[in-house]
Amino acid sequence: MEAERIGLINRALPDGEVEAAAEELLKTLRGLSTSVLEIALQSVRRTRKHELESHLRYIESLYLNQLMYLEDPLEGVQAFLDKRQPAWKNK
């Protein structure tokens, strides 16, 4: 599909596969750190409201002052290096 090819959408699905794909996405999201997802959500919400330059400063602040003080980002990196599933603490 043209919209997928040019990056307008992530994935095009036939009508009968949408619900299964949504469930698959939810399953993936449920396996992630809720603390990290909350910070990502803050970033996405702000993107809709602010210009890019101020948004980039905000994202940098989130990363340096919130995300990197959590335990889960470190666990994610260590799990990747150890080639294992992360054990999220949601902290």
KALINDA-V795537 format. One record per residue. N is the residue number from 1. RES is the residue in three letters. SS is DSSP state (~ for helix, > for strand, _ for the rest). Layout:
n=N res=RES ss=SS
n=N res=RES ss=SS
This chain:
n=1 res=MET ss=_
n=2 res=GLU ss=~
n=3 res=ALA ss=~
n=4 res=GLU ss=~
n=5 res=ARG ss=~
n=6 res=ILE ss=_
n=7 res=GLY ss=_
n=8 res=LEU ss=_
n=9 res=ILE ss=_
n=10 res=ASN ss=_
n=11 res=ARG ss=_
n=12 res=ALA ss=_
n=13 res=LEU ss=_
n=14 res=PRO ss=_
n=15 res=ASP ss=~
n=16 res=GLY ss=~
n=17 res=GLU ss=~
n=18 res=VAL ss=~
n=19 res=GLU ss=~
n=20 res=ALA ss=~
n=21 res=ALA ss=~
n=22 res=ALA ss=~
n=23 res=GLU ss=~
n=24 res=GLU ss=~
n=25 res=LEU ss=~
n=26 res=LEU ss=~
n=27 res=LYS ss=~
n=28 res=THR ss=~
n=29 res=LEU ss=~
n=30 res=ARG ss=~
n=31 res=GLY ss=_
n=32 res=LEU ss=_
n=33 res=SER ss=_
n=34 res=THR ss=~
n=35 res=SER ss=~
n=36 res=VAL ss=~
n=37 res=LEU ss=~
n=38 res=GLU ss=~
n=39 res=ILE ss=~
n=40 res=ALA ss=~
n=41 res=LEU ss=~
n=42 res=GLN ss=~
n=43 res=SER ss=~
n=44 res=VAL ss=~
n=45 res=ARG ss=~
n=46 res=ARG ss=~
n=47 res=THR ss=~
n=48 res=ARG ss=_
n=49 res=LYS ss=_
n=50 res=HIS ss=_
n=51 res=GLU ss=_
n=52 res=LEU ss=~
n=53 res=GLU ss=~
n=54 res=SER ss=~
n=55 res=HIS ss=~
n=56 res=LEU ss=~
n=57 res=ARG ss=~
n=58 res=TYR ss=~
n=59 res=ILE ss=~
n=60 res=GLU ss=~
n=61 res=SER ss=~
n=62 res=LEU ss=~
n=63 res=TYR ss=~
n=64 res=LEU ss=~
n=65 res=ASN ss=~
n=66 res=GLN ss=_
n=67 res=LEU ss=~
n=68 res=MET ss=~
n=69 res=TYR ss=~
n=70 res=LEU ss=_
n=71 res=GLU ss=_
n=72 res=ASP ss=~
n=73 res=PRO ss=~
n=74 res=LEU ss=~
n=75 res=GLU ss=~
n=76 res=GLY ss=~
n=77 res=VAL ss=~
n=78 res=GLN ss=~
n=79 res=ALA ss=~
n=80 res=PHE ss=~
n=81 res=LEU ss=~
n=82 res=ASP ss=~
n=83 res=LYS ss=_
n=84 res=ARG ss=_
n=85 res=GLN ss=_
n=86 res=PRO ss=_
n=87 res=ALA ss=_
n=88 res=TRP ss=_
n=89 res=LYS ss=_
n=90 res=ASN ss=_
n=91 res=LYS ss=_
